[in-house]
Amino acid sequence: MHGTSAPTVGRKDRDRTARKGRRPFRRALLEDKASKRAQRSLATSERILDAAEELFARHGIYGVTMREIADLANVDTALLHYYFESKRGVFDSVFARRADVLNAERMREMDRYEAENSGQYELEPIIAVFLRPMFSLNRQGGQGWRNFCAFVGNLTSAPELAEIFSQKFDPILKRFIGLLRKAMPDADERDLYWSYHMFSGALLTVNMANGAIEHLSGGLCHGEDFDEIEPRLVRYSAEGFRAVCVTRPTLSKAAE
C-alpha cells in the first residue's frame, strides 16, 4: 500500500501567497503617503490663511493683493487659486476658521451661565461671560488671534461684506441680547439694541490695538494689556447699558 502524499505547492500558488502578503503592506504605505500629502496640504493652506489674516488686519481686504498674500506665505499665487479660488474665498476662510471657534466658546460660556444662574440675571456677569472667550483666545492664541480681532475691526470699512459677519455672529449676538433682556426686563427694545451697537463699537476699538491708546496716554496704557482691559471693559459696558436701558426717565428728559 502506498500512503497519500501531501499536495505540492506550485510556483503560481507561492507567487499568489506572496502577493497577498504584500497587499496589506502596500496599502499601508499608500495610506501613509496620502496622509502625509494631506498634512502638507493642510499646513500650506493654514500658512496662506495666516498670511492673509495678518495682511487683512493691517490693510483691510481691499488693501491686499493675492500676490502679497502668496509672497508672505512663501507660495506660488496659483496655490491660492487652487485652495480658495479667489480673494473672496481666502477672506471667507480666514473669517470662518476663527469665528467658529470664538462662537462655540461664547455659546458654552452663556450656556453655563444660564444653567448656573437661572432666574438670577445680572449685567456684569453676563457681559463678562460674553467677553471672556475673546480675551482668553487673545491671551493664549498668540498673534494669530490678535490679527483676527483687528481684521474683524476692519470689516467696518467693507459694508458689502457685512453678510458673512451677520451669518456667523448674529445667532450668538441675539443670544447675548436675550440674556441682557433678562437682566433688564423693563428695558425698551430700541434702547437695548442701541446700547449693544455702542458696546460693539467699543469692542471693535479695543480689538484694533493700533497703538492709539499708547500714544494718547504717553505709554501709560497698552492696547494688548488684556488683564487691564477686560475688567474695565466689563464695568464700563455694564454702566453704559444700565444708564441707557434702566435709567430711561432721565435719558428721556435729557433728550427733550
Secondary structure as GFF3:
##gff-version 3
##sequence-region A 1 256
A	DSSP	alpha_helix	11	59	.	.	.	ID=ss1
A	DSSP	three_ten_helix	61	63	.	.	.	ID=ss2
A	DSSP	alpha_helix	66	73	.	.	.	ID=ss3
A	DSSP	alpha_helix	77	84	.	.	.	ID=ss4
A	DSSP	alpha_helix	87	116	.	.	.	ID=ss5
A	DSSP	alpha_helix	123	140	.	.	.	ID=ss6
A	DSSP	alpha_helix	143	153	.	.	.	ID=ss7
A	DSSP	three_ten_helix	154	157	.	.	.	ID=ss8
A	DSSP	three_ten_helix	159	161	.	.	.	ID=ss9
A	DSSP	alpha_helix	162	183	.	.	.	ID=ss10
A	DSSP	alpha_helix	189	208	.	.	.	ID=ss11
A	DSSP	alpha_helix	212	216	.	.	.	ID=ss12
A	DSSP	alpha_helix	226	245	.	.	.	ID=ss13
A	DSSP	alpha_helix	248	255	.	.	.	ID=ss14
###
